[in-house]
Amino acid sequence: MADRNPDRILIVDDEPAIADTLAYALRAEGFDTAWVGLGGEALAALEAGAAAEYALVVLDVGLPDIGGFDVCRRLRRFSDVPVIFLTARADEVDRIVGLELGADDYVPKPFSPREVASRVRAILRRARPVAPVAAPAPVSPPLPAAAARFDHDADGARIAYHGQWLSLTRYEYRLLATLLARPGRVFNRAQLMDLVWRDAEDSLERTVDAHIKTLRAKLRAVREGEGEAEIETHRGLGYSLRP
């Protein structure tokens, strides 16, 4: 399989004006773009091998032939290319469904094209593979056990797990960073909402559960299902990172 073009973005939207505006903003940030207007066209191209050519897919939820959620569901059967949903439906349940399907971010319309371009760059920065490095010299004081399993690059807004950078959405990153800062501490849902979703006042506490679910899946994928669960559930209390 060919390596992905780190600068090529596929836009899937049936409104040419929106696609043109978004393509202009992405090109201004140095990206190359391609556009299709139908979900079927996108799936046909991606399944034929184009998924390996794109670094990220910007996908409208309200496509006229196949809904964006269904496109993402089918896409995840053969590709892990990052996906950002665009939607005119800002309902919380829709956001949760989209994230559970494997989307990396979710942007309601109307949106700022520059904001979308910024989110694209942030997702791709977090998804960069980490090169093998020699083991560092011992430090004093020793790092906590949780920190030894994780590598947190706060400046780059990304986290590695057992030497592999995780492809995290904005809120997945914030959630894991919050848990990683205090291994063993139990955070209830309300605390996590305040700390992680501080700029999303309309979010519901069920959002925390959805993001915990996707985070666990991404951590398990690194270890191929082996090892203990990193994020522990404390019934009636909340969640913690295994210390």
N, C-alpha and C positions, 0 to 999 in steps of 0.2 A: 504494500500500500504506500502511495506517495505521501511525503510529509505535507502537513497542512501549510498553506501560505499564511504566515503570521499577520499579514496585512489585508487579507481579502475577506469581505463581509457580504453575506447573502441577505438581501432584504426581501421579505415575502409580505406584500401588502397590495390589496386590490385598488387602492386609491393612488393614482400616479402623482398627484400633487404632494401627498405626504411622503411617498417614496423618494421623489425628487429632492424635497427639502432635507430629508434625512440623509440621502446620499451626498448632498452638498456638504452637510456638516461633517460627515465622516471623512470625505475627501480632504476637507480643510484640516483634519487631524492626521492626515497622512495615510488613510486607509484606501484600499481599492474596493469598489463595490460592484455587485451585480444585483439585478432585480427581476423577480417574477411576480405575477399578480394572483396566482392561484395555488392552493395547497397541493393539488395534484401535480402541477408542474414542478413544484419544489421537491416533493417526494420522489418523483421520477428522476430528476437530476441528481439528487443526493444519493439515492439508492444505486444509481448507475456509476457511482464513484466520486461524484462531486463533493460528498461529505468530507472526503480527505483533502479537498482543495480549499475549503473555507475554514477560517479560524473561529467564526461565530455566525449564528443565524439570528436575525431580528425578525420575529414572527408575529404577524397580526392575528389576534384571536378570532375576529369576525370575518373570516374569508367566505366568499360566496359558494364555494364548492365543498370543501372539507374544512371544518372548524379547526382553528389553530391548536386546540387541545388534542384533537385526534391526530393532527399532523405530528405534534410532539410525541404522542404516545407511539406512533408507528416509527418515527425517527429513532427513538430510544431502543428499538429492537436491533438496530444495526450500527448506531453511531452514538458517541458521547460528546459530539460537538456542542459547545455552549450555546444556549438559547436564551434570548430576551424576548418576553412577550410584550406586545403592544395591544392595548384594549381600550375600548370606550366604556367597558363595564368595570367599575371600580369596586364592585361588591367584594366583601371580605372572603366569602366562601369561594368565589371565583379565584381569588389570589391563592388561597390555600390549595385548591385543586391544581392550579397551574404549577405551583412549586412542587407538589407531590408527584406530578408527572415527570419532573426532571428539569424544569426550567431553572435558569441561573438568576434571573431577575424578572421584574414585572413592572411595566411602566404604563400608568393610565393616561389616556388622551383627555384633554390636549396636553402635550408635553413639549419641553424645550429640546430641540434637536441637539443642542450642545450638551445638555444633560445626558441624553442617550449616548452620545459619543464618549462622554466621560465615563459612563458606566461600562461601555464596551472596553475601553482601555483598562479600567480597573479589573474587570473579569479576566482579560487576557494576561494582565500582569500577574494575577494570582495563579493562573493556570500554567505559567511557564515551568518547564521541567527543571528540576534541580540537578546540577552536575555533581557527580560523586566527589567528595572531598576527603582528605585525610582526617582521621580522628583528632579533635582538638586536644591540646594539652590540658591536664587536670586544672580546674579552677578552684579557688577558695573564696567563700564557702561553697560546698558542693551544691549543685542544682537539685531541686526537689525531683522525685521520681517522675512526676508528670511532665516536668520541663524536659527531662531527658528523652521522653518519647516524642515531644513536640518541639518544633522550632518556630518561634513567633517573630516574624519580621514586621514590626509595628509600622515602620516608615513605608514599607511596600504594601501594607494592609493584606498580608498573606500569612498562612500557617502551613508548615510542613509536618507530616506525621510519619515517623519512622523513615525520614529522609526523602519523602515524596511530597511535593507541594500539592495541597488540596485545591480543587476547583470549587470555590465557595461563592455563594451569592453574598450580597452586601450584608444581609441580616444573619446568614449562617456564620459569616466571619465574625461579626460583632458578638454573636451568641457564644461561639467557641472561645473567643478571646476573653469574654467575661468569665466563663467557667475556668479557663486556663489560669487566669490571674489569681484564683483562690481554690486550688485543688482541694477537694474534700468538703468545701463549704456547700451547704444545701441552700439553693436559691428557690424561692417559690415563684409561681408564674407572675404575680404582680411585680415582684422585684425585677424579674427579667424583662418584663414589658417596659418598666421605667428605665432600665439601663440600656436595653438594646433597641427598643422601638420608640425612642424618645422623640423622633421626628415623624411619627406615624400615629397620630392621636386616635384615628378611627379603627385601629387594629383591635382584634379581640384576643383574649387569652388563649383561645384554641390555636392561634398562630404559633405560639411557643411549642405546642405539641407537634405541629406539622414540621417545624424546623428541626426539632430534636430528632424526629423520625428520619428526615433526609440526611442530617449530620451523621447519625449512626450508620446509615447505609454507606456513606462515603468513607467513613473510618473502617468499616468492615471490609470494603472493597480493597483497601490497601493491604490488609492482612489476609485477604481471601477467606474471610470468615473465621479465622483462627484467633485465639487469645480471648481475654476477658472483654466485656463491654466497657468502653471508656466512659460513657455517660450513664450514670446510675439513676434509676427512678426511686424516689422515696415516697411511698404512697401517702397521700394526704399532706405531703410537705412540699415536694418539688424535685429538683434535679441537682446533681453534682457531678464534677469530673472525678473519676477514680484517682485517689491520692497515691 
